[in-house]
Amino acid sequence: MVRLREFDEEKALDAAMQLFWEKGYEATSLSNLTSKMGIQRPSIYSAFGDKKQLFEAALRKYTASHASYVRAKLQNHSSVREAFRSYFEGLVEEEYEGGPNRGCFCINTMVEVAPHDEKFEILTREHQMYLSVVFQETIERGIQSGELKNSISAKVLAQTLVVSLIGLTVVMKSRPERSFVDNSVSVILSLFNTSKPREQNDE
């Protein structure tokens, strides 16, 4: 008879996600994980596999949650400009309000792990592409409603916003002067007023 697990896997995975998000992959030990998750190593191995497999599961949980959050955040405003303004300014406000300076778990992984591991390179790139699609859909909604110029390339602007988001998130890890970041966000948001950028074709 199969023995039922005596712990909540989702709660344990969430605890692991929070720890990896805070400390990163390399700095998180199995002892850290057993303490945070409230289970022993055999239970971790049985439910999730080794440390890297657990990290992958935690990252997938984060990206799914983050993707849903971003989509909901952008859909919460009838104005597309207001949606992106609220999103980018909210990111800055959250980082400077005095809480833990964790940044984005996916972007942290892109910087720490992806350059050395093809699987995580693919996973983090997939999340970037998903965000680009969500951004593009939102921009297209603004074009269709007449709020944004129809000369704007929704695809190129969306990709530019994703690159800006990643750069902004990484820079804020060092907590520069608030005005440094606020001025950058203002310029990012001004892109909604520009004409169509030239789209580059893949060689």
C-alpha positions as YAML, in Angstrom:
chain: A
units: angstrom
residues:
- id: 1
  name: MET
  ca: [0.00, 0.00, 0.00]
- id: 2
  name: VAL
  ca: [1.35, 3.40, -1.00]
- id: 3
  name: ARG
  ca: [1.99, 5.64, 1.98]
- id: 4
  name: LEU
  ca: [0.39, 9.07, 1.71]
- id: 5
  name: ARG
  ca: [2.73, 12.00, 2.10]
- id: 6
  name: GLU
  ca: [2.32, 13.71, 5.43]
- id: 7
  name: PHE
  ca: [2.92, 17.25, 4.21]
- id: 8
  name: ASP
  ca: [1.35, 19.71, 1.80]
- id: 9
  name: GLU
  ca: [3.47, 19.63, -1.37]
- id: 10
  name: GLU
  ca: [2.23, 23.01, -2.61]
- id: 11
  name: LYS
  ca: [3.06, 24.72, 0.68]
- id: 12
  name: ALA
  ca: [6.47, 23.04, 0.76]
- id: 13
  name: LEU
  ca: [7.16, 24.10, -2.84]
- id: 14
  name: ASP
  ca: [6.07, 27.65, -2.08]
- id: 15
  name: ALA
  ca: [8.49, 27.73, 0.86]
- id: 16
  name: ALA
  ca: [11.30, 26.50, -1.38]
- id: 17
  name: MET
  ca: [10.41, 29.11, -4.00]
- id: 18
  name: GLN
  ca: [10.58, 31.91, -1.42]
- id: 19
  name: LEU
  ca: [13.98, 30.70, -0.22]
- id: 20
  name: PHE
  ca: [15.48, 30.30, -3.70]
- id: 21
  name: TRP
  ca: [14.06, 33.71, -4.60]
- id: 22
  name: GLU
  ca: [15.75, 35.29, -1.59]
- id: 23
  name: LYS
  ca: [19.11, 33.51, -1.66]
- id: 24
  name: GLY
  ca: [19.57, 32.26, -5.21]
- id: 25
  name: TYR
  ca: [20.40, 28.73, -6.33]
- id: 26
  name: GLU
  ca: [24.01, 28.33, -5.26]
- id: 27
  name: ALA
  ca: [23.64, 29.98, -1.84]
- id: 28
  name: THR
  ca: [20.67, 27.80, -0.89]
- id: 29
  name: SER
  ca: [21.74, 24.59, 0.84]
- id: 30
  name: LEU
  ca: [19.72, 21.45, 1.43]
- id: 31
  name: SER
  ca: [19.84, 22.25, 5.13]
- id: 32
  name: ASN
  ca: [18.28, 25.66, 4.36]
- id: 33
  name: LEU
  ca: [15.59, 23.92, 2.35]
- id: 34
  name: THR
  ca: [14.69, 21.28, 4.94]
- id: 35
  name: SER
  ca: [14.42, 23.98, 7.60]
- id: 36
  name: LYS
  ca: [12.30, 26.31, 5.45]
- id: 37
  name: MET
  ca: [10.09, 23.59, 3.97]
- id: 38
  name: GLY
  ca: [9.63, 21.78, 7.29]
- id: 39
  name: ILE
  ca: [10.45, 18.37, 5.81]
- id: 40
  name: GLN
  ca: [13.49, 16.08, 5.70]
- id: 41
  name: ARG
  ca: [15.75, 15.29, 2.76]
- id: 42
  name: PRO
  ca: [14.15, 11.93, 1.90]
- id: 43
  name: SER
  ca: [10.79, 13.70, 1.56]
- id: 44
  name: ILE
  ca: [12.30, 16.34, -0.71]
- id: 45
  name: TYR
  ca: [13.90, 13.72, -2.92]
- id: 46
  name: SER
  ca: [10.70, 11.65, -3.02]
- id: 47
  name: ALA
  ca: [8.41, 14.56, -3.88]
- id: 48
  name: PHE
  ca: [10.61, 16.82, -6.00]
- id: 49
  name: GLY
  ca: [13.88, 15.09, -6.89]
- id: 50
  name: ASP
  ca: [17.29, 16.63, -6.33]
- id: 51
  name: LYS
  ca: [18.07, 20.30, -5.61]
- id: 52
  name: LYS
  ca: [18.12, 21.32, -9.27]
- id: 53
  name: GLN
  ca: [14.80, 19.62, -9.94]
- id: 54
  name: LEU
  ca: [13.30, 21.35, -6.91]
- id: 55
  name: PHE
  ca: [14.67, 24.67, -8.16]
- id: 56
  name: GLU
  ca: [13.10, 24.06, -11.57]
- id: 57
  name: ALA
  ca: [9.73, 23.29, -9.97]
- id: 58
  name: ALA
  ca: [9.99, 26.45, -7.85]
- id: 59
  name: LEU
  ca: [10.88, 28.55, -10.90]
- id: 60
  name: ARG
  ca: [7.97, 27.13, -12.90]
- id: 61
  name: LYS
  ca: [5.62, 27.90, -10.02]
- id: 62
  name: TYR
  ca: [6.93, 31.47, -9.89]
- id: 63
  name: THR
  ca: [6.72, 32.12, -13.64]
- id: 64
  name: ALA
  ca: [3.14, 30.80, -13.81]
- id: 65
  name: SER
  ca: [2.11, 33.04, -10.92]
- id: 66
  name: HIS
  ca: [4.02, 36.04, -12.26]
- id: 67
  name: ALA
  ca: [2.54, 35.65, -15.74]
- id: 68
  name: SER
  ca: [-0.99, 35.61, -14.31]
- id: 69
  name: TYR
  ca: [-0.21, 38.66, -12.17]
- id: 70
  name: VAL
  ca: [1.16, 40.70, -15.07]
- id: 71
  name: ARG
  ca: [-1.76, 39.84, -17.35]
- id: 72
  name: ALA
  ca: [-4.30, 40.74, -14.65]
- id: 73
  name: LYS
  ca: [-2.42, 43.96, -13.80]
- id: 74
  name: LEU
  ca: [-2.48, 45.15, -17.40]
- id: 75
  name: GLN
  ca: [-6.12, 44.18, -17.92]
- id: 76
  name: ASN
  ca: [-7.20, 46.09, -14.81]
- id: 77
  name: HIS
  ca: [-7.17, 49.45, -16.64]
- id: 78
  name: SER
  ca: [-9.25, 50.60, -19.57]
- id: 79
  name: SER
  ca: [-6.37, 52.89, -20.58]
- id: 80
  name: VAL
  ca: [-3.34, 51.05, -21.97]
- id: 81
  name: ARG
  ca: [-1.00, 53.91, -21.11]
- id: 82
  name: GLU
  ca: [-2.32, 53.93, -17.56]
- id: 83
  name: ALA
  ca: [-1.95, 50.15, -17.34]
- id: 84
  name: PHE
  ca: [1.76, 50.27, -18.22]
- id: 85
  name: ARG
  ca: [2.36, 53.37, -16.09]
- id: 86
  name: SER
  ca: [0.80, 51.65, -13.09]
- id: 87
  name: TYR
  ca: [2.79, 48.47, -13.74]
- id: 88
  name: PHE
  ca: [6.24, 50.06, -14.14]
- id: 89
  name: GLU
  ca: [5.78, 52.65, -11.39]
- id: 90
  name: GLY
  ca: [4.41, 49.94, -9.11]
- id: 91
  name: LEU
  ca: [7.59, 47.88, -9.62]
- id: 92
  name: VAL
  ca: [9.72, 50.84, -8.57]
- id: 93
  name: GLU
  ca: [7.54, 51.67, -5.58]
- id: 94
  name: GLU
  ca: [7.68, 48.07, -4.36]
- id: 95
  name: GLU
  ca: [11.47, 48.00, -4.55]
- id: 96
  name: TYR
  ca: [11.91, 51.28, -2.66]
- id: 97
  name: GLU
  ca: [9.30, 50.82, 0.05]
- id: 98
  name: GLY
  ca: [11.83, 49.22, 2.38]
- id: 99
  name: GLY
  ca: [11.02, 45.53, 2.02]
- id: 100
  name: PRO
  ca: [13.42, 42.74, 1.03]
- id: 101
  name: ASN
  ca: [15.33, 43.55, -2.16]
- id: 102
  name: ARG
  ca: [14.67, 40.29, -4.01]
- id: 103
  name: GLY
  ca: [13.95, 41.55, -7.50]
- id: 104
  name: CYS
  ca: [12.32, 39.09, -9.90]
- id: 105
  name: PHE
  ca: [13.02, 35.39, -9.29]
- id: 106
  name: CYS
  ca: [13.03, 34.65, -13.03]
- id: 107
  name: ILE
  ca: [15.41, 37.50, -13.86]
- id: 108
  name: ASN
  ca: [17.66, 36.52, -10.95]
- id: 109
  name: THR
  ca: [17.78, 33.01, -12.43]
- id: 110
  name: MET
  ca: [18.51, 34.42, -15.88]
- id: 111
  name: VAL
  ca: [21.55, 36.20, -14.45]
- id: 112
  name: GLU
  ca: [22.83, 33.52, -12.05]
- id: 113
  name: VAL
  ca: [21.99, 30.15, -13.60]
- id: 114
  name: ALA
  ca: [20.94, 30.53, -17.25]
- id: 115
  name: PRO
  ca: [24.43, 31.39, -18.59]
- id: 116
  name: HIS
  ca: [25.67, 28.01, -17.35]
- id: 117
  name: ASP
  ca: [22.63, 25.76, -17.84]
- id: 118
  name: GLU
  ca: [20.74, 25.36, -21.12]
- id: 119
  name: LYS
  ca: [17.51, 24.23, -19.48]
- id: 120
  name: PHE
  ca: [17.26, 27.41, -17.41]
- id: 121
  name: GLU
  ca: [18.34, 29.50, -20.37]
- id: 122
  name: ILE
  ca: [15.31, 28.13, -22.22]
- id: 123
  name: LEU
  ca: [12.93, 28.48, -19.25]
- id: 124
  name: THR
  ca: [13.83, 32.10, -18.58]
- id: 125
  name: ARG
  ca: [13.72, 32.96, -22.29]
- id: 126
  name: GLU
  ca: [10.27, 31.40, -22.57]
- id: 127
  name: HIS
  ca: [9.05, 33.65, -19.78]
- id: 128
  name: GLN
  ca: [10.48, 36.69, -21.54]
- id: 129
  name: MET
  ca: [8.63, 35.68, -24.70]
- id: 130
  name: TYR
  ca: [5.40, 35.17, -22.78]
- id: 131
  name: LEU
  ca: [5.65, 38.63, -21.24]
- id: 132
  name: SER
  ca: [6.33, 40.05, -24.70]
- id: 133
  name: VAL
  ca: [3.12, 38.44, -25.99]
- id: 134
  name: VAL
  ca: [1.10, 39.83, -23.07]
- id: 135
  name: PHE
  ca: [2.60, 43.29, -23.61]
- id: 136
  name: GLN
  ca: [1.92, 43.09, -27.36]
- id: 137
  name: GLU
  ca: [-1.71, 42.07, -26.85]
- id: 138
  name: THR
  ca: [-2.19, 45.00, -24.48]
- id: 139
  name: ILE
  ca: [-0.59, 47.47, -26.90]
- id: 140
  name: GLU
  ca: [-2.72, 46.15, -29.76]
- id: 141
  name: ARG
  ca: [-5.79, 46.76, -27.60]
- id: 142
  name: GLY
  ca: [-4.71, 50.39, -27.28]
- id: 143
  name: ILE
  ca: [-4.19, 50.71, -31.04]
- id: 144
  name: GLN
  ca: [-7.60, 49.21, -31.79]
- id: 145
  name: SER
  ca: [-9.33, 51.54, -29.33]
- id: 146
  name: GLY
  ca: [-7.62, 54.56, -30.86]
- id: 147
  name: GLU
  ca: [-5.71, 55.42, -27.69]
- id: 148
  name: LEU
  ca: [-2.35, 54.66, -29.31]
- id: 149
  name: LYS
  ca: [-1.08, 55.64, -32.75]
- id: 150
  name: ASN
  ca: [-1.65, 52.99, -35.39]
- id: 151
  name: SER
  ca: [1.91, 53.73, -36.60]
- id: 152
  name: ILE
  ca: [3.26, 52.04, -33.46]
- id: 153
  name: SER
  ca: [4.65, 48.52, -33.97]
- id: 154
  name: ALA
  ca: [3.06, 46.58, -31.13]
- id: 155
  name: LYS
  ca: [5.56, 43.73, -31.44]
- id: 156
  name: VAL
  ca: [8.68, 45.89, -31.38]
- id: 157
  name: LEU
  ca: [7.39, 48.10, -28.58]
- id: 158
  name: ALA
  ca: [6.45, 45.02, -26.52]
- id: 159
  name: GLN
  ca: [9.92, 43.53, -26.95]
- id: 160
  name: THR
  ca: [11.52, 46.87, -26.03]
- id: 161
  name: LEU
  ca: [9.41, 47.04, -22.88]
- id: 162
  name: VAL
  ca: [10.50, 43.53, -21.86]
- id: 163
  name: VAL
  ca: [14.17, 44.49, -22.31]
- id: 164
  name: SER
  ca: [13.52, 47.69, -20.33]
- id: 165
  name: LEU
  ca: [11.78, 45.71, -17.60]
- id: 166
  name: ILE
  ca: [14.72, 43.32, -17.24]
- id: 167
  name: GLY
  ca: [17.27, 46.13, -17.17]
- id: 168
  name: LEU
  ca: [15.23, 48.13, -14.67]
- id: 169
  name: THR
  ca: [14.82, 45.14, -12.36]
- id: 170
  name: VAL
  ca: [18.53, 44.31, -12.41]
- id: 171
  name: VAL
  ca: [19.57, 47.94, -11.81]
- id: 172
  name: MET
  ca: [17.23, 48.27, -8.84]
- id: 173
  name: LYS
  ca: [19.06, 45.41, -7.10]
- id: 174
  name: SER
  ca: [21.78, 47.97, -6.30]
- id: 175
  name: ARG
  ca: [19.23, 50.53, -5.05]
- id: 176
  name: PRO
  ca: [20.42, 53.60, -7.02]
- id: 177
  name: GLU
  ca: [19.03, 57.04, -6.30]
- id: 178
  name: ARG
  ca: [15.24, 56.98, -6.75]
- id: 179
  name: SER
  ca: [15.37, 59.82, -9.31]
- id: 180
  name: PHE
  ca: [17.75, 57.73, -11.47]
- id: 181
  name: VAL
  ca: [15.08, 55.06, -11.79]
- id: 182
  name: ASP
  ca: [12.06, 57.38, -11.95]
- id: 183
  name: ASN
  ca: [13.59, 59.33, -14.83]
- id: 184
  name: SER
  ca: [14.27, 56.10, -16.71]
- id: 185
  name: VAL
  ca: [10.67, 54.93, -16.23]
- id: 186
  name: SER
  ca: [9.43, 58.26, -17.59]
- id: 187
  name: VAL
  ca: [11.46, 57.74, -20.76]
- id: 188
  name: ILE
  ca: [10.27, 54.13, -21.07]
- id: 189
  name: LEU
  ca: [6.65, 55.25, -20.86]
- id: 190
  name: SER
  ca: [7.27, 58.00, -23.42]
- id: 191
  name: LEU
  ca: [7.80, 55.25, -26.01]
- id: 192
  name: PHE
  ca: [4.01, 55.04, -26.31]
- id: 193
  name: ASN
  ca: [4.08, 58.43, -28.02]
- id: 194
  name: THR
  ca: [6.63, 57.53, -30.69]
- id: 195
  name: SER
  ca: [6.13, 56.44, -34.28]
- id: 196
  name: LYS
  ca: [6.80, 52.92, -35.48]
- id: 197
  name: PRO
  ca: [10.36, 51.71, -34.83]
- id: 198
  name: ARG
  ca: [12.06, 49.75, -37.60]
- id: 199
  name: GLU
  ca: [11.60, 46.01, -37.07]
- id: 200
  name: GLN
  ca: [14.75, 43.96, -37.54]
- id: 201
  name: ASN
  ca: [14.46, 40.67, -39.40]
- id: 202
  name: ASP
  ca: [16.34, 37.64, -38.15]
- id: 203
  name: GLU
  ca: [19.34, 36.89, -40.29]
...
